[in-house]
Amino acid sequence: MEEKSIMRRIPWRKRGSFMYKATFLSAFFALLFLVPETPTLAAEENNQASVEIEEIIVDGTRLGQLRAETGTSVSIIDLEELEALGFRFAVDAIAAAPGVTVNQNGPFGGSASVRIRGAASEQTLVLVDGVPVNDPSTPGGGFNFARLDSDMIERIEILKGPQSSLWGSDAIGGVVSIVTRQPESGGGGDLFVDLGSFATRRGGASFEHAGDATDFRLAASTISSDGISKADEANGNTEADGYDSRTLAAKGGLDLAGGGRLQADLLTSAARADFDSFSSGAQGSVGDGPEVSETGEIAANVSLSLPSGALEHLLLAGYSDIERENFRDGASTFQAEGRRGLLRYQGTLGIDENNTLAFGAEHEQTETLLEETAIDSVFAVHEIKPAANLTLTGGLRADRHEKFGTETTARLGAAVQLNDNLILRASWGDGFKAPSLFQTTYFCCGAEAPNQELRPESSRAFDAGIEWFAPDRGAGIGATAFSQYTENLINFSFSVGGYENIAEVDSDGVEIYGSLALSGAFRLRANYAFVDARDGAGKALIRIPRHSGDLSLDYDAGGAWTGRLLLRHNGREDDRGDGFVDDWTRLDLTARYRISDRLEMFVRLENLLDEHYQQILGYGTQGRSGSVGMRLRY
């Protein structure tokens, strides 16, 4: 079949309990102001360890908070960690965060979902450079992580628990905030090529420049693979399902007089993936078939930052578009498109050194081929430091949905640095998710119209954690306990011939993580998550392991060689129709050799023990495989 491009421009069509939470928030802060300041336990000259901790900035809180000062539970995967992991696709790196579950129906373009602490994948809001990119044309309005090229990414922040007070609808279970690569000072770029198993070929190039007032970065990458069968080969499926994609990223900025900045970001991709067909009676009801999907994605924004004394203004216009089309034997069988347009104003006011206030308004417009809707929002987030070692954060947001009225959400957080090495943090928040456009328009099975009684899903959650760091000893450990309750979940029901609010979920668990320097060259890292997610009847949710974790051994002696040995374990998961996928353990090895300051070689060996496993019932994964490549920086 001749490859068909579906990246085309489609014009945007134009459209036309609060007081209780405010009182509660005020009372909360009034009580916390009574907490006395704890004396600092170390002299100022011995504070280097705490400074090293605090330099990590969390942008997803809207305040650009220091990680040591945010009560929000967040996992950060930076550029260094992405390179150490060595995964081609970002979704495999995201799976390294404790409490995060990834399910993919086959590698190389198979649909991939991310669940945070047991929340459904469509309850995770995904941001690319601050712009929501969830697909409104899917039944639940979720996001498919399968095609995100890790080479385009600078940083991934995973905010856990309801974040609706920060980001509105869809952030009911958490937020995955992705920041694309930033231009480095001076000029340069890189070229890379990567060859691997299953006739996989990957390559890319970038060029960037950052001067006194202007900066830009252009990057492109491509990947092509013969792939493996999406339906598990162990079930007799021998037809390989190929994958091809191209990704382009562009970023540019202009520093203005007076400290202002104008910036634009673009991330776009086009992908073609073979997938398998429905097969009655087969495991997971899937078997070899001639299905093909083509997808085009765009995420773009233009922003203007203007300082005015202690107040900084940010104006942003964002747009995302996901267009999908499926084919069988060359004939189109399915088409969908989802678009989101966003206008945002945010003001950030530094009241004094102990008070920072962020406030603003948003207008978001969502559209599919059949339906459209809009939501208007106002929000405020306040960071207060009543004591030198105590940071409190509170947020309120009101979202007015044109179909479902106004929802108000709140969030509270606290972080206490007991000494240079010990931090306590806790947060409480609630969230909501408006029914998707598909859910409000679809009906069948004798129904005469969509269900008009649908209500937004809602959740509330609490977590508390402790982190201990000893940078001088190369050690650190942390633990976070969480509890989340979600109600009015929307599921399909044959009795109403459409969707209705029929479910609730309780999710409780703990995340543990740590690292230890074994010597000057070796470092051990580990994380573990226990997640007990059950519906209202007490039945465990499907595709959520109770036990999961990673164990890695890093090597870096300051010489030419660096490497990581990664052991990943995923516990047994229930699946549809009383089926299940067994627990699995996979061992990967990545290594890099620096030939010169500009040239390096990298090697990746995956599934070294040739473990046979599934992430979704009936769908296969790759066995022992590998790749080798080179990167030239100039």
C-alpha positions in Angstrom: 0.0 0.0 0.0 1.3 3.4 -0.9 2.1 5.4 2.2 -0.3 8.3 2.7 0.5 11.5 4.6 -2.2 12.6 7.0 -0.4 15.7 8.3 -2.7 18.3 7.0 -3.9 21.7 8.3 -7.5 21.8 9.4 -9.0 25.2 10.3 -10.2 25.8 13.8 -14.0 26.5 14.1 -15.1 29.3 16.4 -17.7 28.9 19.2 -19.4 30.7 21.2 -19.2 24.5 46.7 -16.5 27.3 46.1 -17.0 29.3 49.4 -16.7 26.1 51.5 -13.3 25.3 49.9 -12.1 28.8 50.2 -13.0 28.8 53.9 -11.3 25.5 54.4 -8.1 26.6 52.7 -8.0 29.8 54.8 -8.4 27.8 58.0 -5.7 25.4 56.9 -3.1 28.1 56.4 -4.2 29.9 59.6 -3.5 26.8 61.6 -0.1 26.2 59.9 1.0 29.7 60.6 1.0 28.7 64.3 3.8 26.1 63.6 7.0 27.4 65.3 10.2 27.7 63.3 12.5 24.8 63.8 16.1 25.9 64.4 18.6 25.1 61.7 20.7 22.1 62.8 23.8 22.9 60.8 25.9 26.0 60.3 25.6 28.0 57.1 28.9 26.8 55.7 27.8 23.2 56.0 24.6 23.7 53.9 26.1 22.5 50.6 24.1 19.2 50.8 20.8 20.9 51.1 21.7 23.4 48.3 22.3 20.5 46.0 18.9 19.0 46.8 17.1 22.3 46.4 18.5 23.1 43.0 16.0 20.7 41.4 13.1 22.9 40.0 9.6 21.5 39.5 7.9 23.5 36.7 4.6 21.5 36.8 3.5 23.2 40.0 3.1 26.5 38.1 5.4 28.2 40.6 8.7 26.8 39.5 9.2 25.5 43.0 12.3 23.9 44.4 11.7 20.2 44.7 12.7 20.3 48.4 9.9 22.9 48.9 7.0 21.3 47.1 4.5 19.1 48.9 3.5 17.4 45.7 4.8 13.9 45.1 6.8 14.1 41.8 9.2 11.9 39.8 11.6 13.7 37.5 13.4 12.1 34.6 16.0 14.5 33.3 18.2 14.4 30.2 21.0 12.7 32.0 18.7 9.9 33.2 17.1 9.6 29.7 20.6 9.0 28.2 21.5 6.5 30.9 18.4 4.5 30.3 19.0 4.5 26.6 15.4 3.8 25.5 14.3 4.8 22.1 10.8 5.7 23.2 9.9 8.0 26.2 7.2 5.6 27.4 9.8 3.0 28.5 11.6 5.7 30.6 8.3 6.8 32.2 7.8 3.3 33.3 10.9 3.7 35.6 9.0 6.0 37.9 7.6 4.3 41.0 3.8 3.9 41.1 3.6 4.3 37.3 2.3 1.4 35.1 2.7 1.1 31.4 0.6 -1.2 29.2 1.4 -1.6 25.5 -0.2 -3.8 23.0 3.0 -4.8 21.3 6.2 -2.9 20.7 7.1 -0.6 17.8 3.9 1.5 17.6 1.5 -0.5 19.7 -0.9 1.6 21.7 0.7 2.5 25.0 -1.1 3.8 28.1 0.3 5.2 31.4 -1.5 4.8 34.7 -0.4 6.6 37.8 -1.2 5.0 41.2 -4.0 2.9 39.7 -5.8 5.7 38.0 -7.1 5.0 34.5 -4.8 6.1 31.6 -7.4 8.6 30.4 -7.2 10.2 33.8 -3.6 11.3 33.2 -3.2 14.7 31.7 -0.2 15.0 29.3 1.5 18.3 28.6 4.1 19.0 26.0 5.8 22.4 26.7 2.8 23.3 28.8 0.2 22.5 26.2 -2.4 19.7 26.8 -2.1 17.0 24.1 -4.6 14.4 25.2 -6.6 13.1 22.2 -10.3 14.2 22.4 -11.3 11.7 19.7 -10.5 8.6 21.8 -13.4 7.2 23.9 -11.9 8.4 27.2 -9.9 11.3 26.0 -6.5 9.7 26.8 -3.1 9.9 25.2 -1.1 7.3 23.3 2.5 7.4 24.5 3.8 5.0 21.8 5.3 7.4 19.4 7.2 9.9 21.7 10.9 9.9 20.6 13.1 10.2 23.7 15.8 12.0 21.7 13.5 15.1 21.5 13.0 15.4 25.3 14.9 17.4 27.9 12.9 16.5 30.9 9.8 14.6 32.1 7.9 15.5 35.3 5.4 13.0 36.7 3.1 14.7 39.2 1.1 12.1 41.1 -2.4 12.4 42.5 -5.2 14.8 41.5 -3.8 18.0 39.9 -7.0 19.6 38.7 -6.4 22.7 40.8 -3.3 23.3 38.7 -4.3 22.0 35.3 -8.1 21.4 35.2 -10.0 18.6 33.8 -8.3 15.3 32.9 -5.6 15.8 35.6 -7.7 13.6 37.9 -5.0 11.0 38.5 -1.9 12.9 37.7 0.1 14.8 35.1 2.9 13.9 32.8 4.7 17.1 31.8 7.2 16.8 28.9 9.7 19.6 28.1 11.4 19.3 24.7 15.1 19.8 24.3 16.5 23.3 25.0 19.2 25.1 22.9 22.6 25.0 24.5 24.8 28.1 24.7 26.9 28.8 21.7 26.3 26.8 18.5 26.4 23.2 17.5 24.3 20.1 17.3 24.6 16.4 16.8 24.2 13.5 14.4 23.4 9.9 15.5 22.6 6.6 13.9 21.3 3.4 15.7 21.0 0.0 14.1 19.4 -3.0 15.9 17.5 -6.2 15.9 14.4 -6.7 13.7 16.0 -4.6 11.0 15.5 -1.5 13.2 17.1 1.7 11.8 17.1 4.9 13.7 18.8 8.2 13.1 18.6 11.9 13.7 20.2 15.3 13.6 20.0 18.6 15.4 21.3 22.1 15.0 21.2 24.8 17.7 22.5 28.2 18.6 22.1 30.4 21.6 23.5 33.9 21.5 23.0 37.0 23.6 19.4 37.7 22.6 18.3 34.9 20.4 18.3 31.1 20.5 16.9 28.2 18.5 17.1 24.5 18.0 16.0 22.3 15.1 15.9 18.6 15.3 14.7 15.6 13.3 14.7 11.9 13.8 13.4 8.8 12.1 12.9 5.2 13.0 12.0 2.2 10.9 11.7 -1.4 11.9 10.3 -4.7 10.6 9.1 -5.3 14.1 7.7 -8.4 15.6 4.1 -9.7 15.6 1.9 -7.5 17.8 -0.1 -10.7 18.7 2.1 -13.0 20.7 4.3 -15.2 18.6 4.0 -17.9 21.2 0.3 -18.3 20.1 1.3 -19.0 16.5 1.3 -15.5 15.2 4.3 -15.3 12.8 3.6 -12.1 10.7 5.9 -9.3 11.7 4.3 -5.9 12.2 6.5 -3.0 11.0 6.7 0.5 12.2 7.9 3.8 10.6 7.9 7.3 12.1 9.4 10.7 11.6 9.6 13.4 14.2 10.5 17.1 13.9 11.1 19.5 16.7 11.7 23.3 16.5 12.2 25.8 19.3 13.2 29.5 19.2 13.3 32.4 21.5 14.0 36.1 21.5 15.0 38.1 24.6 13.3 41.5 24.7 14.3 44.7 26.3 13.4 44.9 30.0 13.7 41.2 30.6 10.8 40.0 28.4 10.9 36.9 26.2 9.1 35.7 23.1 9.3 32.0 22.4 7.8 29.4 20.1 7.8 25.6 20.4 6.8 22.9 17.9 6.8 19.1 18.1 5.3 17.2 15.2 5.4 13.5 14.0 4.0 11.2 11.4 3.9 7.4 12.0 2.7 4.3 10.3 2.3 1.1 12.3 1.1 -2.4 11.5 -1.2 -4.0 14.0 -3.2 -7.2 14.4 -6.8 -8.1 14.1 -9.7 -9.2 16.3 -9.6 -13.0 16.5 -12.5 -14.7 18.3 -11.3 -17.5 20.6 -7.6 -16.5 20.5 -5.8 -15.4 23.7 -6.8 -11.7 24.2 -9.0 -12.0 21.1 -6.1 -11.0 18.9 -4.3 -12.7 16.0 -2.3 -11.9 12.8 -4.1 -9.5 10.5 -3.4 -6.9 7.8 -4.3 -3.8 9.8 -2.4 -0.6 9.4 -2.7 2.7 11.4 -1.4 6.1 10.3 -1.1 8.9 12.8 -0.1 12.6 12.6 0.5 14.7 15.7 1.2 18.3 16.3 1.9 20.2 19.6 2.8 23.9 19.3 2.7 27.1 21.3 3.8 30.7 21.2 4.4 32.5 24.5 5.3 36.0 25.6 6.8 36.7 29.1 6.8 40.2 30.3 8.2 41.3 33.7 6.7 44.3 35.5 8.5 44.9 38.8 7.7 42.0 41.1 4.9 40.7 38.8 5.7 38.6 35.7 3.1 38.2 33.0 2.9 35.1 30.8 0.7 34.9 27.7 0.5 31.6 25.9 -1.4 30.4 22.8 -1.2 26.6 22.3 -2.5 24.1 19.8 -2.5 20.3 19.5 -3.9 18.0 16.8 -3.9 14.2 16.6 -5.2 12.7 13.4 -5.6 8.9 13.0 -6.7 6.7 10.1 -6.8 2.8 10.0 -6.6 0.7 6.8 -7.2 -3.0 6.0 -6.0 -4.3 2.8 -5.5 -0.8 1.6 -9.1 0.4 2.3 -9.8 3.0 5.0 -11.7 1.5 7.9 -11.6 4.2 10.5 -10.9 8.0 10.8 -10.6 10.3 13.8 -9.2 13.6 14.7 -9.0 15.5 17.9 -7.9 19.1 18.3 -7.3 21.4 21.3 -6.8 25.1 21.3 -5.6 27.0 24.4 -5.3 30.6 25.5 -3.6 31.2 28.9 -2.7 34.1 31.0 -0.6 33.6 34.1 0.7 36.3 36.5 3.4 35.4 39.0 3.8 37.8 41.8 6.8 37.8 44.2 5.0 39.5 47.1 8.2 39.2 49.3 10.9 36.6 49.8 8.4 34.4 51.7 5.3 34.7 49.6 4.7 33.9 45.9 1.4 34.0 44.2 0.5 32.6 40.7 -2.9 33.4 39.3 -4.5 33.4 35.9 -7.2 32.4 33.4 -7.5 29.9 30.6 -9.8 29.2 27.7 -9.6 25.8 26.1 -11.5 24.6 23.1 -11.8 20.9 22.2 -13.0 19.5 19.0 -13.5 16.2 17.1 -14.9 15.5 13.7 -18.4 15.3 15.2 -18.5 17.5 18.3 -16.9 20.4 20.1 -16.9 22.0 23.5 -15.2 24.7 25.5 -14.1 25.3 29.1 -13.1 28.5 30.8 -11.0 28.5 34.0 -9.5 30.8 36.7 -6.9 29.6 39.1 -4.6 30.8 41.9 -1.6 29.1 43.6 0.0 30.6 46.7 3.4 29.5 48.2 4.0 30.7 51.8 7.1 30.2 53.9 6.1 31.0 57.5 9.4 29.6 58.7 12.8 29.1 57.2 12.3 25.3 57.0 8.6 25.2 56.2 6.9 25.7 52.8 3.1 25.7 52.4 1.3 25.7 49.0 -2.4 26.0 48.4 -4.3 26.2 45.2 -7.9 26.9 44.0 -9.3 26.6 40.5 -12.8 27.0 39.0 -13.5 25.4 35.7 -16.7 26.3 33.8 -17.6 23.6 31.3 -20.2 24.7 28.8 -22.1 21.4 29.1 -21.5 20.4 32.8 -21.3 23.7 34.6 -18.7 24.8 37.1 -16.3 22.5 39.1 -14.1 23.9 41.8 -11.0 22.0 43.0 -8.4 22.6 45.6 -5.0 21.4 46.6 -2.8 21.8 49.7 0.8 20.9 50.2 3.4 21.2 52.9 7.2 20.5 53.0 9.3 20.6 56.1 13.1 20.4 55.9 13.9 19.1 59.4 17.7 19.4 58.8 20.1 19.5 55.9 19.4 15.9 55.0 15.7 15.2 56.0 12.5 16.4 54.3 8.9 15.6 55.2 6.2 16.4 52.7 2.4 15.9 52.4 -0.4 16.9 50.1 -4.1 16.7 49.7 -6.1 17.4 46.5 -9.2 16.8 44.6 -9.9 16.6 40.9 -12.5 16.2 38.3 -12.7 14.9 34.7 -15.5 16.0 32.4 -17.0 13.3 30.2 -15.2 13.1 26.9 -16.8 14.2 23.6 -17.1 10.5 22.5 -18.8 9.6 25.8 -21.4 12.4 25.4 -22.2 11.6 21.8 -22.1 7.8 21.4 -25.1 5.5 21.7 -26.1 2.1 20.4 -28.0 -1.1 21.2 -31.5 0.3 20.9 -30.9 3.6 22.6 -32.4 6.7 20.8 -29.9 9.2 22.1 -26.7 9.5 24.2 -27.1 9.5 28.0 -28.0 13.0 29.1 -27.4 12.2 32.8 -23.6 11.8 32.6 -21.7 13.7 35.4 -18.0 14.5 35.7 -15.8 11.9 37.4 -14.2 13.2 40.7 -11.4 12.1 43.0 -9.7 13.1 46.2 -6.3 11.9 47.4 -3.8 12.3 50.2 -0.1 11.4 50.3 2.7 11.8 52.8 6.4 11.0 52.5 9.8 11.3 53.9 13.2 11.7 52.1 16.6 11.4 53.6 19.8 12.5 51.7 23.4 12.2 52.5 25.3 13.5 49.4 28.6 13.3 51.2 28.0 9.5 51.6 26.4 9.1 48.2 23.2 7.8 49.7 19.5 8.7 49.8 16.2 7.0 50.5 12.5 8.1 50.4 9.1 6.6 50.9 5.6 7.9 50.1 2.3 6.5 51.2 -0.9 7.4 49.3 -4.6 6.9 49.3 -7.0 8.0 46.5 -10.7 7.6 46.1 -12.5 8.1 42.7 -16.2 8.1 42.1 -18.7 8.5 39.3 -16.3 6.7 36.9 -17.8 6.5 33.4 -18.1 3.1 31.8 -20.0 1.7 28.9 -23.3 0.1 29.7 -25.4 -2.1 27.4 -28.4 -1.4 29.5 -28.5 2.3 28.6 -26.9 1.8 25.2 -24.0 4.2 26.0 -22.0 5.5 28.8 -23.0 6.1 32.4 -21.5 6.8 35.9 -21.4 3.3 37.3 -18.1 2.8 39.1 -15.8 3.9 41.9 -12.2 3.0 42.8 -10.1 3.0 46.0 -6.4 3.0 45.4 -3.9 2.8 48.3 -0.2 2.0 48.3 3.4 3.0 49.0 6.4 4.0 46.9 10.0 3.4 48.1 13.1 4.6 46.3 16.7 5.1 47.1 20.3 5.1 45.9 23.7 4.1 47.3 27.2 4.7 46.1 29.0 1.4 46.3 32.4 2.8 45.3 33.8 5.7 43.3 32.6 4.0 40.1 29.4 2.0 41.0 26.1 3.3 42.2 23.0 1.2 43.1 19.5 2.6 42.6 16.2 1.0 43.4 12.5 1.7 43.6 9.5 -0.3 44.5 5.7 0.4 44.4 2.8 -1.4 46.1 -0.5 -0.4 44.6 -3.8 -1.9 45.7 -6.5 -0.5 43.4 -10.0 -1.9 43.7 -13.4 -1.1 42.4 -16.5 -0.6 44.5 -17.2 -4.3 44.7 -13.6 -4.9 46.0 -12.3 -6.5 42.8 -8.8 -5.6 41.8 -8.5 -3.3 38.7 -7.2 -4.9 35.6 -3.8 -4.1 34.2 -2.5 -2.8 37.6 0.3 -4.8 39.3 0.3 -4.9 43.0 4.1 -5.1 43.0 6.5 -3.5 40.7 10.0 -2.0 40.8 13.4 -1.4 39.2 16.9 -2.2 40.4 19.8 -0.7 38.5 23.6 -0.7 38.8 25.4 2.3 37.2 29.1 2.4 36.3 30.9 5.7 35.9 34.6 5.9 36.8 35.1 9.3 35.1 36.7 7.7 32.1 35.6 6.8 28.6 33.1 4.0 29.7 29.7 4.5 31.4 26.9 2.0 31.7 23.8 0.7 33.4 22.4 -2.7 34.2 18.7 -2.4 34.7 16.5 -5.1 36.3 12.7 -4.4 35.9 10.0 -6.4 37.6 6.3 -6.2 37.0 3.9 -8.3 39.1 0.9 -10.3 37.9 -1.9 -8.3 36.5 -5.6 -9.2 36.0 -6.9 -8.6 32.5 -10.2 -8.7 30.7 -12.6 -11.6 30.9 -11.0 -13.1 34.1 -7.7 -13.4 32.2 -4.4 -12.4 33.6 -0.8 -11.8 32.6 1.9 -13.4 34.6 4.6 -11.5 36.5 7.8 -10.9 34.6 11.4 -9.7 35.2 13.5 -8.2 32.4 17.2 -7.4 32.4 18.7 -4.7 30.1 22.2 -3.4 29.6 23.3 0.0 28.2 26.8 1.2 27.7 28.5 4.2 26.2 32.1 4.7 25.1 33.4 8.2 24.6 35.9 8.0 21.7 36.6 11.7 21.9 35.0 14.8 23.2 32.7 14.9 20.2 32.2 11.2 19.3 30.7 8.4 21.3 29.5 4.9 20.7 26.5 3.4 22.5 25.2 -0.2 22.8 21.9 -1.4 24.2 21.1 -5.1 25.0 17.4 -5.7 25.9 15.8 -8.6 27.7 19.2 -10.4 28.2 17.5 -13.4 29.8 15.1 -13.8 26.9 12.1 -13.6 29.2 8.7 -14.3 27.5 6.1 -11.9 28.9 3.1 -9.9 28.0 2.0 -6.4 29.1 -1.6 -6.9 27.8 -3.2 -10.3 27.4 -2.5 -11.8 24.0 0.1 -9.2 22.9 3.7 -10.1 22.6 7.0 -8.4 23.6 10.4 -8.7 22.1 12.8 -11.3 23.3 16.6 -11.0 23.5 17.6 -8.1 21.2 20.0 -5.3 20.9 21.3 -2.2 19.0 24.5 -0.3 18.5 25.0 3.3 17.4 27.2 6.3 17.3 26.7 10.0 18.0 28.7 12.9 16.8 28.5 16.3 18.5 29.7 19.3 16.7 
